[in-house]
Amino acid sequence: MKKSPGEAALQKLKEKKLKLSVAESVTGGLLSHMITNVSGSSGQFKGGVVAYTDEIKKEILGIKTSTLKKYGAVSLKTAEEMAASIRKKFKSDIGVATTGIAGPAGGTKKNPVGTVYIAVCDGKKVSVKKLLLKGEREMIKKKAALAALTLLLRSIKAR
């Protein structure tokens, strides 16, 4: 039977003796759910934060006000800062972040509904991926969480 993306990521983290933490916005806890749905995940998963508002992004994650003003909450720069911050705050080896617009409202010309940024920070580098996803709100969240696990897996394999 094929492993779920969460199982595959946790197996690679375990093989490399790495700890993970996540900062979620657009996925609203779904990424954490996909990870913790795997038995034994506490061996590699330290925890996460759902930082849905700019206020929480600033107060809990320490995202710079200047970043949010200049680039916006849905941006490559914000995703980078979120991933780096959660990694540092949770003292984990890898931090993963998701930010975006799941819709149906909230889209703009610059960031239409379905725009998602995913970042993975391992302390040496930050990998960021921009996605333009299609579908209803729940589908966009699911695709974003799966894409985050895929980027995480690639980052672990590249170590």
Summary of the structure (lengths in Angstrom):
residues: 159
radius of gyration: 14.5
end to end distance: 26.7
largest distance: 47.4
contacts: 563
relative contact order: 0.18
helix: 44%
strand: 20%
